[in-house]
Amino acid sequence: MLVPLGVADEAAVSVQIEQARGAIADFFNSATPRIFGTELDSVDMVDLLSQPEAKQLLRDAQTHADIGDCAQAMAGLSPAFEALPRVSQMVALQLRREAVAFR
């Protein structure tokens, strides 16, 4: 059976949550440079890929997205996913269809 928290209990829980959030943020901000050699704010999931072709294709797609060319950005995703190992041909085909439909 759940017992309702009093106002003081809720305040204590809020303080504990904020302390945990701060501790976790401190951990990731200090550990990320040691592990990845870069600050947490600059970690990009593309950097974690080991396939140079896929990396470049995704960076090109991001460049198009950054300038507002969403159709070209989406069109660039399909070959990027095809360049990744073990990615379903169905995923690549679906991305290609969505890019065409977006135009």
SVG drawing of the C-alpha trace seen along z (x, -y; Angstrom):
<svg xmlns="http://www.w3.org/2000/svg" viewBox="-2 -27 43 35">
<polyline fill="none" stroke="black" stroke-width="0.4" points="0.0,0.0 1.3,-3.4 1.5,-6.0 1.1,-9.6 4.2,-11.8 3.9,-14.9 5.2,-18.2 8.5,-17.8 9.0,-14.3 8.4,-15.7 10.9,-18.5 13.5,-15.9 12.9,-13.7 13.2,-16.7 16.6,-17.6 17.8,-14.0 16.8,-13.9 18.6,-17.2 21.7,-16.0 21.7,-12.7 21.2,-14.7 24.2,-16.9 26.3,-13.9 25.5,-12.1 26.2,-15.3 29.5,-15.7 30.4,-12.1 29.6,-12.3 31.3,-15.7 34.5,-14.4 34.5,-10.9 33.7,-11.7 37.0,-13.5 38.9,-10.6 37.0,-8.0 36.3,-9.8 38.9,-12.5 36.3,-15.2 33.9,-17.2 30.5,-15.7 28.8,-18.6 30.7,-17.8 30.1,-14.0 28.4,-13.0 27.0,-9.5 28.6,-9.6 32.0,-9.6 31.2,-6.2 30.9,-4.5 33.8,-2.6 32.9,-2.7 34.4,-5.8 32.0,-5.8 29.0,-5.7 30.4,-8.5 31.0,-10.8 27.5,-10.1 25.9,-10.9 28.0,-14.1 26.9,-15.1 23.3,-14.5 23.6,-16.6 25.1,-19.4 22.1,-19.4 19.7,-19.3 21.6,-22.2 20.9,-24.4 17.3,-23.3 17.6,-20.9 15.6,-18.2 14.8,-16.2 18.6,-15.9 19.4,-15.1 16.8,-12.3 18.0,-11.0 21.5,-10.8 20.4,-8.6 19.7,-5.5 23.2,-5.1 24.6,-5.8 22.6,-2.9 23.5,-0.7 27.2,-1.3 26.7,0.0 27.1,3.8 24.1,5.9 21.6,3.2 18.4,4.6 17.9,3.9 14.3,3.2 15.4,0.2 17.5,-1.2 14.6,-0.7 12.1,-2.4 14.4,-5.4 14.7,-5.7 10.9,-5.6 10.4,-8.2 13.0,-10.5 11.3,-10.3 7.9,-10.9 9.3,-13.9 10.4,-15.7"/>
</svg>
